[in-house]
Amino acid sequence: MPFSKRADCPGQPFRAVAQTTVENFTRLGVAFLEDRLQLDNGLVPSKIIPVLLQDCTLSELLEKHQNLKSGRRVSNSHTTDSEASHLQCRKGSLLVLPEVQQRAEERRGSEPLPSSQHLTPAIHLEEHFSGNHQHMEGHGHHLHLSSCNECLELENSTILSVKYASAENIPDLPDDNSVGVDSVDECLDELDHDAQGFLGQSSEFDCKNRLPNVLVYTGGCQERFQAVRQLLLDCINVENNIIYPLQPQQALSDPWLDTTRLLVLAEEEPLTPDLQTCFLNYLNQGGKILGLGSNLCPAGLCLEVREGAGMKLQRLNFTREDSTELELSMVASGRVYIRDPQGGGEVELWGEVKDDNLHRRDMVIVRVTHGDDGGEAVLCQVHFDISPNSQKLDPEGFAALKVSNALRYEVLMEILTSLGLSCEPEETPAPSPVHLLATSKEAKTIFLKWLQTRADQNAVLTFPKSSFRMVSISDLQDAPLPSDGSLALVTDATESQDQSLFDMETYRKNLRTGHLGHTLLHAEVATSTMDLLEGMTQLLPEKVGLIAVVTRQSQGRGRGRNAWLSPPGCAMFTVSVQVELSSRLGQRIPFLQHLAALAIVDAVRTLPGYEDIDLRVKWPNDIYYSNLMKLGGVLVTSTVLGSTFYLLIGCGFNVTNSNPTACINDLIQNHNRLKNVSLQPLSCPQLIARTVSCLEKLISSFQQGGPEAILPLYYHRWLHSGVEVHLWSEDGPEAQVLGLDDNGFLRVLTKERGEVSVEPDGNSFDMMKNLVVVKHR
């Protein structure tokens, strides 16, 4: 029975050999045609091939197969007693090829593999066709026949049709006594080919040819398995690896060793001697192991308990492959590794924690190699699986772990890569269609009329960074996406059709503006929101408040040449603004980036109950959690035509995406724990609308009162009052931050030059470093 395909061998399905009666085979056929037949883990059979054999024919066939493999020709149908013991194939038993049985016996040490009559039956049909949910138990797996009343009522009437349907798809088979050895040689050869591909052609243990299974052993703790599974999903390429739990009873009985690419040990209770032996055998035979707080201890190592250190934050020094070091905060297990003075396998130190009080460094991440077949283990006594939001931590630990969160993933991905797993990011999806939405029919009609006046005869609009082909929903469904590089612009999109990607109703409820943000272009994937609007805004009618919103950006831009990682869960948008040169803001246009950054912070902190969420502005254009880490930023581009600034304000900030750094909802969750309150998480549509609303209000205040109208609020939200900075370089002269000057530059006080204005040098990732003095003309 072939089952659904393996992830690493798309063209080669699994195959299972089973023995049953004709009557029960018919029942299998019924379940197969009605899509009620599946194996554990969701494997679905794609084909069932019946072969009718007598015991004598099967024995002769297997004998011939063995002789051919050893280079002998078959001269008669007799076998020796030793051969016959391997060729037994009883009713309800799994057919085990001799080389498979031999390898299993060698792998399990002195414990012999039971003979075929003692194996767990592959299919016991007679015993399990009862009740509403029928099981056919396999060697470590189950075949399920999911039944319902209608299916059971139809089953008898379907049996006859199955026999005729089978005749159309399966060649006629002779009766039992007419099936000879030659007629099924090809079938057995195919099975042997699969066995060689699955187990390897020799007894050598080849990790590279294993199935893509990553097994996680947690001692049966489901909660810990889910935490480790999510951690691995955040790191590895899921298209090439499949994560399964390894239960305690399976670890000692199921033949998992040859089908496992990586074994992750994250048990909470000490391993039994039998499990220690089992896992060490896997390591010695070429297996790869990742230990996450496990007490597995290969030769060459001992474990030692550090009293009072368990579940405590410690500073980890990790040595990377290029010999550079990373320092980060991690939760310690309370145990450390000690080199065994009696020696053993090769042990490399990869990570250690430092105890300043005792002037001691402890090994907590080690790499151990064992055996001649490339067995390798990276064992860790720090908890990569404990995230900053874990309920196991005190709320005070949130900040320290969040600051180290990206490094936590970086270290783990380097470890997983060394163990042979791919941690390459998924391919960037292609840009998706753009949907035209609006808060009112009037706003949509005005913009649509403008589009039609700008489009050519093929309904294409061309701008510097993007071109659009206007299509309807029906056009999009009936024809492929444009092949000329233009984006499909769906002009008759409805909110219900775009609801799964962007909640327009929530956006409309939270938008409080005169015209900003009322006409919206939404795409699931785009290069950047800036690209969607660049070159378009200076052609728009004055009161069209256009905004572009995307779910994912593939080429998000930051200040200078910096890139902005833009995963789902990040609020990403660009809003179009026009400012007259003669206005107060037009005379001080650098202030616009400060207003935009302030608008993002105020969008959260002006919500009732959210006033104390520690979200702040970092000059000139960043959004920060306290003074610890960046959550977002602002980029403003401008074009001057005549007497008007045409500006694009691009914003990106983390709302729901906790990893790999932090997001606004993390701050809310931590605030709830600290204050024992229950503030609700926020959404991207909600905060985008609130940000645009705050921005329009701040622009209006600045136009009426100049910088003094907004600076008190800005200083209340920023990080820098009284902060010491260095000019020109990190070793340059010190200066104290005073505030902003009339043009939005940073005003500082120096001992040598008194009060001066400074700006970023344009080369630093941190805009507050390497500041240079502004040259006033």
N, C-alpha and C positions, 0 to 999 in steps of 0.2 A: 504494500500500500504506500505509494508516494505521498508525502505530506508537503505542506507549504515550504517555499524555498528558503535556504539559508541566506543570511545577510551577506556573508563573505563569498558565497558561490551562487550568484543569482540564477545560473542555468542548471544547478544541480539540486534537486529536492531531496529531502530525507526519504528513506524507504524502510518499511517495517515488514517482517515476514511473520505470518500467523497461520495457525491451523484451526479449522473449524469444520462443522458439518455442512452439508448442502442446504439444509433447512435454515440454519442460522446464518449462512452466507447470504441467503435471500433476504433475511431481515436486515443484514448489513446494507445490502443494495437499496432497500426501501429507505433506510435512514440517510444513505448517501445522496439519493435523488432528491430527498426532501430537505437537504441541508441541515440535518440533525446530527451529523456525525463529526466529531472533532476530538483531538487529543488534548492532553493538558497543555497549558501555556498558549492556547488558542491556535494550535496547528490544525489545519484543515486538509483532509485528504483530497487530492486532485484526480486520482485514478485508482481503481481496484481491479486487479488482474487475478482471476481464479485459475489455479492449476490443480488438476486432480491426479493424485499419486497413490500408489499402493506402497506399503512398507518396504516390500522387496525392491521396488523401483527406486525409491528414495535412497535406500542403502547402497544400491549399485551405483546410483548417480554420484553420491558423495564419495564413494570409493574411487570412481574414475576421476573425479575432480582432484582428490588428493594425489593420485598417481601422476596426473598430468602436471601438477604443481611441482612434484619432485622429479619430473623428467621420465617417469615410467609409463609404459603403455599398458592398457587394461587388457588382460588376457581372459579373465573370468569374473564371475560375480561374487566370488568368495572374498571374505576379509578376515584378517587376524582378529583375535579376541581384543587386543589392545586398540585396534582401529575401530572395532564395533562399539567399544565403550564410548567413542567420540561421535558415533554416527546415529545414536539413538534420537529419534524424533517422535515423541509420544504426543498423544492428543492433548491440546491445550498447552503445549510447551513452546518455548522460544527456541528457534533454530540457531545454535551457536556454532560458528565455524571453529575448527580446531585451533587455528592460530590465535583467534580472539580469546578462546578459553585459556590457552597457554599464557598469553600476555596478562590476562586478568589474574591468573594464579601467581605469576611472578610479581605483579604490582602489589598484591595483598600480602606478600611475605609468605609465611609458613601456612597461612590459612588457605586451603585449597578451595577452588571454585566448585560449588555443588554440581553434581551431574545434572543432566537435563531434566530428569524427573523431579528434582528438588527445586528447580528454578520457579520463581513466581510466574504463573501462566501469563503468556502474552495476551490471550483472549480466552476467557472462560465464558462461553456464551450461554450454556445451559443454566448456569448458576445465577445469572444476573438479569435475565429478561423477566423482571417483575417490578411492579410499582410504576409510578409516573415518571421517574427519572432513572434511566437504566444506565449502568456502568459496565464497561468491559475493561477489566484491570489488566495493565501491562506491567512490564518489569520497571517499576518505578513511575509508571504513568497510568493514565486512565483514558479509555475511549468513552465518550459520552454520547448517549442517544437522548437528546432533549425531546421529550414527548409532550403532547397536549391532547386534549380529548378529540379534536378534529383529526389529528394525525393518527391516533389509535383507531378511530373509526374507519379511516381511509386505508389503513395498513393492509388489511386482507384483500381489498379490491386492487391494491397497488402491486401486490406480489406477482400476479400474473403479468402485468405490464412490464415489471422489472425484467422478467425472463426474456420477453421479446425485445425490450430496449437493450439488454445486454447482447443479444444476438446481432444487433446492428453495429455495436462498437467493439466487440471482442470476437476474434476468430473462433470458429467452431472448435470445441475441444473433444477429443475422443474419450471413450469411457476409461475408467481406472485401469483396466487390464491391457489397454492398448497404448498407454503412454510409456514410451521407452526412454532410455538414457539420452539418446541423441536429440530427441525432440525438445528437451528442456535444458540442454547444455548452455544455450545462449542466455537463458534466464539466470542460471547459476553464475555464469561468467560476469553478468551484469552486477549481481549481488557482490561477488568477490571484488570487482572493480570499485564498487562503492565502499566496501570494507577497507580496501587499501587506501582510498582517498580519505577515509574518515580516521583511520588509525595509523596511517603511514605504512610503507611497504616493509619496514623493518621494525625491530623492537625498540628502536631509538625513539626518545620522547621529543618530538619537535613542536615547540610552543608556537612557532609561526604558522603551522598548518592546522592549529586547533580551530574549533568553531569560535565565533566571536562572543562566547559567553563570559560575562563577568559575574562571578558568584560572590555574594555577600553573606558572610556567616556572622550572625549576631546572637547566637545561642537561642534563637526563637523569639527574640524581642522584636515585635512588629514595628513599634514606634522608632526604635533605633535604626531598623532597616530602612524605613521611609526617609529618615534624616540622611543616612549615608547615600541612599539611592539618589536623592535630590542633589546632594553635593556632587556626586559623580556625573549626573546629567548636566550640571552646570559647567563641567570641565571637558568631558570627552566628546568625541564625535559620535553621536547616537546612531548615525546611519551605519556605522561599522561595528557597533558593539551593542550587546543586549544584556541587561542587568537582571539577575534572578536572585531570589533568596536561597540560601543553602540551609536547610533545616538540620537539626542535630541528628535525627534518625537517618536522613539521607547521606550525611557526611560519611558514615561508616558502612553504608550498604550500597548506595547507588554508584554506578560506574561514571562518576563525573570527572575523574582526573584527566582523561584523554580529551575532554570536550571543553576545557576551561582555559581561557586566555589569561585571566587574572583572578586570583582568589583574594578577597578583601576580608580581613579578620577584624571585627569590631565588637567582640563579645563583651558583655558586662560581667559575667561570672567566669572564674578560672576554667581553662580547658582541662578536660579529663585526660589522663595518660593516654587513653586510646585515641582521642582526638589529636593530641600533640603528636603522637606517632603517625597518624594518618596525614596530617598536614606537613610534617617534616618529610615523609616519604614523597609527597607531591613536590616539595621543594628539591629534594635530592634527585628527582627524576626529570628535572628541567622546568619545573613550574615557577610561576611568578606570583609573589605574595606581597600585598600591601597590608601592613599592620597599623590599625588605628586604635591605640590603647590596648592592644592585645597582649596577653601574657605568653604568647608563643616565644620560645627562647631557643634558637638553634645553637649548635655547638660553637663555642667561641664567645658566647655572651652569657651574662647573668643579669637578672633583674633585682633591683634594690629599691625599697620603699623609702620615700622622703616624707617623714611625718609632717602633717599639716600643709602639704603642698598640693594635695588633690583639689581639682576644680578651682585653682587659684590662677590669676593672671600672672604671666611671667614674660620676660623679654627673650625672644628666640633669636639666635644668630644662625642663619642658614647659609652654607657655602654653596654657591651655584656651580654649574659645570665649568664656567669660565674662570672659576676661583674667586670671583667677586662675592661679597657678602651682603645679605639682606638682614635687616633687623626689624622685627615686628612683635606685636603683642599676641600671645596665644594662651589658651587655657591648658594648664598642665594636668597630666593624669595623676601625678603624685608618685610615679615610678620612674627610674632612670636605668640606663644600661651601664653595666660594668664589664670590662673585658675579662674573659675567663683566663686565669693564669695558666690553665692546662692547654690553652690553644683551641683550635678548631678551624672553622671556615674563615675566609678572609673577611675582615670587618673594616668598613670605611666610616669615618665620622662625617656626617652631613649637617647635623644641627645640634646645638647645645644651648642650655639656659644658664644664666649666670646668677649666682646668689651673692649679692654684694655684702651681706652681713657676714657670711661665712667665708668670703673670698674663695668661692668654689665654682667650678664650671662642671655641669653634668651633661652627659650624652643623652639626647632624647630622640634624635633621628639618626639611624645607622643603616648602612647598606651591607647585606651579608650575601656572599655567594657560596653555593654548596654544590657538590656533585660535578660530574664531568659533562653534563648535558646542558649547562647554562642556567641552572637553577639560581634564582635571584630573589631576595626579599628586601624591601625597604620598610623598616619597622619604626613606628613613631609613637612616642609617649606624650604627644601634644594632640589636642582634639581639633582636627580640621573640621569635624562635623558639627561643632558647636558654633553657631552663628551669633552675631551680636544681638539678635532678637530672641535668643533662647531664654526660656523661662527658668533655666537652671542657673542663670547669672543674676547677680545683684544689678539693679538698674545703673549703678555707677560704672559697671564694666562695659556698658553699651558704647560709650564714646571711644574708649581705648581700642576696642575690637573693631569698631566701624572705621577708625582711621587706618587700621591694618588690614581691612577686609580685602582690598585689591591684592595686597602682598600675600595674603593667605591663599588666594586662588593661584597666584603666580607660582608660589612654592609647590603647591599640590600638583599643578599641571606639569611642572618640571619633573616631579617624582613620577607621575603617571607616564610621561613621555619616556623616561628612562626604563620603565617597565614594559615598554612596547606598545602602549596605547596611543592613538592619534588624538591630539587635543587641538587640531587645526580648526579654526572657526568655519562654520557653514558658509557655503557660497552665497554671495550677496544676491538676493532676488532681483529680477529685472523690474524696472519701473512699471507701475500699475496704472490703469486708467484714472483720470482725474474727474471728480464729480463736482458739478456746480450746485451749490446749496445756498440758501439765503434765509434770513430771519423773517422775510415777508415776501409776498408775491411781487410787490412793487419793486423792491430792491433787485430781485432776480430778473424782472422784465427789463429794467434799465440797463443792467449789465449785459443781458443777452442781446439787446438791440445794438449796443456798442460793439459786441463781438461780431455780429453779422456785418456791420459796416467795415470792419477791419479784415475779414476773411477774404481769401481769394476765391476763384471759381470752384476750387476743389474743397472748400470749407476749411482751409488750412490757415492758421495764424502763425507767423514766424516772428520770434523775438531773439535777443542775443544768446540766451542760454537754453531756451526751450522753444519748441514749436508744437502746436496743438492742431489736431484734426477734430472738428466738431462732429459728434455722432449722437445717435439716440440709443436708448437702452436696447431696442430691438436690433439696431445695427450691430451693437456690441455682441449680442447673443448669436446673431446669424453669420457674422464675418469675423475673421481673425483680427488681432490688433494690427495697427498700421505697421508696415514693414519699411517705411521710409525714415524711421527714426523719430517721427513725431509721436506725441502722446495723445491718446484718445481722450477727448474732453466730452464727457457725457452731460449734455445740456438739459435733459429732462429727468435727471435723477430725482427720486423722492427720498424723503427722510427714512422711510421704512426700509428702502433698499440699501441705504448706507448706514443703518442703525447699528449693525453688528460691528462696524469699524469706528464710527464716531456718533456719539449720542447728541444729536442736534437739539433735542428737546431740553436736555440739561444745559447745553450751551446757551440756548435762547433765554432760559429762565434766569441765568446769571449774568447776561449781557445788559449793561446799563450805560449805553452810549448814545450820542446823537447820530453818528454815522459810522464810526470806526468798527470794523469787524462784522458788518451786517451782510456782506457778500463773501462767501467762503468757497475756496477751492480745496477739496479734500482728496488726498491720495493715500492708499495704503503704503506704497513704497515710492520714494522719489530720491533723486540724487541729493537735493536739499530744497528747503522751502524758499530759500533765496533764489535759486535757479528758476523756480516756477514763476516768480514775479519780476525778475530783473528785465528791464527794458519795457515793461508793460505799464508801469505806474505813471510815468510822465505823459502817457497818452490817454489816461483815464479821465473821465469827467470829474470835476472837483469833489463832489459829494459821494462818490462811490468808495465806501470804506472797505477795501479789499483785504482779505487775509488768506494766507495759504497755510494749511495744516496737514501734517503727514503722521502716519503711525511709525514708520521707520525711514531713516535717512541713510543712504549708502555713502554719501560724501559730505557729511555735516562739517561746517566751517566754524572755526573760532578766530580769535584775534590773531593778526599776523598770519603765519603759516600753520598755526595749530589746527589739528583736526578735532572734531567733537564726536565722540562715540554716541550713537543715537539708537539705542535698542528700544523695543516696545516697552511702554510704561513711562517713557520720557515725553513730556509735553514739548512739542516742536512746532513752531509757527513763525511766520514772518508777516508783519502787518505794514501796510503802506500808509505813509503820512506825508502831507504837504505842509510846508512852513514858509511863510513869506520872509524874505531876507530882511525886510525893514522891521520886523517884529522883534520883541524882546528875546525870544528864543532864537530867532534867525540871526541875531547879533552874537549869540553865545551858543552856537549849535552843538559844541562838545557836551553841553549839559544833557542833551537828549539821551545819551547812553546811561547817565546817572538816573534820569527819570524812569527809564525802562527797567533798570535793575531794582529801583525802589518800588516800582509797581508790582513786580513779582513778589517781593517780600510782603508788601501791604495786602496783596491778594489773599494771603494766608492769615496774616496777623490782624486784619480788621474783621475777620469772622468772629462772631460771638463765641467765647470759650477758647479760641485759638490764639489769644493775645500773647501768651507766654511761650509759644513755640519758638525755639531759639534759632530762627532763620534770620540771616543778616546779609548786608551789602558789604562786599569787599571792593574798594576802589581799584580800578575804575569801572569794571563791568562784570563782576562775578557775584554769584549767590553762594553763600556759605552756611554750613551748619556750625554755629558758634564761631570760633576761630580755628576749627579743626580740619574741615574738609569741604571741598567744592561740590556743590549740588547742581550748578548750572551757570549760565552766562548769557551775555547779550553782545550782539554784533550789529553795528549800524553802518550802512553805506549810504552815500548821498550823491546826487546829481543836481547840478544847478542849471536851470534853463530860464533865461530872462531874470525875473525877480523872485523866483520860487526855488526853494529846496524840495526836491523829490527824494524822500528817504525811505529806505527799507530797514525796519527794525526786526532783526532775527533773534529769537529767544529759544533757549532749550534748557529745561530743568527736569530733574528726576522727580517723578510723582509717585509711581507705584513700583518701580524697578529697584529692588533692594540690592541686587548684586550687579556688578562686582564692588560697588562703593556704598552709597547710601541714597535714600530718597526721602521726600517730605513725609510720606506715611510712616517711615521708620521713626522720625522725630515725634510724630503724633503718638505712635505706639509706646515709645519710651516715656513720653510725657504722661500718658495714661497710667503707666506703672508707677511713676514717681509720685503722682498726685492722687492716685486712686480714683481716676475719673474715666469716662468712657466716650471720649470724642470720636466721631466717626471718621474713617479714612476719606480722603478727597480723591477726585477723579481728574483726568486730564481735561475733558471738556469744561468742567466746572472752573478749574484754575485758569485755563486759557481765557475764558470769558471774563472772569474777575480781573485778570491782569490787564486786558485791553480796556476794561472799564476804569481801573485805577490809572492807567496811562493817560487816557483822555482827560481825566480830572486833573492830573498833575500838570499836563501840558497847558490846560486852561488856567490853572493857578499861576504857572510861571509867566504866561503871556500877560497876565494882569498885574502881577507884583514882582516879577523878576526873580533872581536867585533867592532873595530873602524870604520869598513866599514858601519855598520848599526846603531850604537848608535846615531849619530846626528839626523837621521830621527826618530828613536824610541823616543828620548826625545821630539822631535817636536810634536809627536802624543800622548804622555802619559799625565797623570794627576798630577804627583807628585813632580815636581821640587819645592824645598823649602817648601814642606809640613811638618808639625809637626806630628809625630806619637808617640805612647807610647810603651815601651818595656814590655813584659811579661804579662801585664794586662792593663786595661783601666786606672788604677790609677798609673801605673808604671812610671819610669823616661821618660822624653821627649827626643826626638831625631829629628833631621832635615834630611830629605831625600836629599841625594847628587846625587845618580844615581845607576847604576849597577856595580858590581865588575866583575872580569874576568870570573867568573863562572855563572853569571846571577843572583846572589843573590842581595838583596837590600843593598846598601851602605848608612849608616846613620852616623851623627855626634852627639855624646853625650857629655855632660859636664863632666861626671864622667870618661868615658873610651875613649874619643876621637872618632876616626873613626873606626866603626865596620861594619861587614856584618851581616844581619839578614835574617830570613826566616819565613814563616807562621808557627804557632804552630800546624796546622793540625786539630784544633778543632773548629775554628771560621768560621761562614758563611762569614764574611768580612775578606779577607786575609790580609788587612792592619791593623787589630787589633790583639793585643796579640802577637806581633812579638817576636821571640826569637833569641838570638845571635848565629850565626853559630860557632861551635867549630872547629877550624882549626887544622888539625893533622900535 
